[in-house]
Amino acid sequence: MSTETIAQIGAHWWLWVLLASSIAYATKLLGYGVPARWLHHPRMARVAGSLTIALLAALTAMNTFASGQQLVLDARLAALVVAAIALALRAPFLVVVVLGAGASAAVRWWM
């Protein structure tokens, strides 16, 4: 590729980044226009809580079981299982992280 082609591709991607950033910013600004009574409604609190949990669960699943476009079972699964057990036993967060990292390291070392 020539230098000019690379520069054109770079400029093209920056336009998309700026457009996406503008849309995200506009969406955030629109949130300030929502009436306060809607935000204090009990149903809105339940929806917001459920969405947060669902998004975190989806993110965790994707980071645990996906590698590119493939489904994989590797050391990340062991880390998740150990961390879930530690959370169920009410371990402090730092302990959960260290146990999960240790489980992942042990499985990677063993395999």
Residue, then its C-alpha position, 0 to 999 in steps of 0.5 A: m500500500s502506498t502512503e497516500t492510501i494508508a492516510q486515506i484509510g486513517a482519515h476514513w476511520w477517524l470520521w467514523v470514530l468522530l461520528a460515533s462519539s458525537i452520537a454517544y454524546a448526543t444520547k447522553l445530552l438527551g438523557y438530561g431532558v428526561p423528566a425527573r418523575w420518570l426517573h423516580h418511578p419504581r419500574m424505571a429503577r427495576v429496569a435499570g437494575s435489570l439492564t445493568i445485570a444483563l449487560l454485565a452477564a453478557l460481557t462476562a460470558m463473551n469474555t469467558f467463552a469467546s475468542g474471536q468468532q469461536l467458542v472456547l473452553d480454556a483457563r478463563l472458565a476455571a477462573l470464572v468458576v473459582a471466582a463464582i465460588a469465592l463470591a458465593l462464600r462471601a470472600p472479599f473482592l480482592v481475594v476473589v480476583v486473586l483466586g480467579a487469577g491463580a486458577s487461570a494461571a494454574v490451568r494454563w501452567w497445567m495445560 
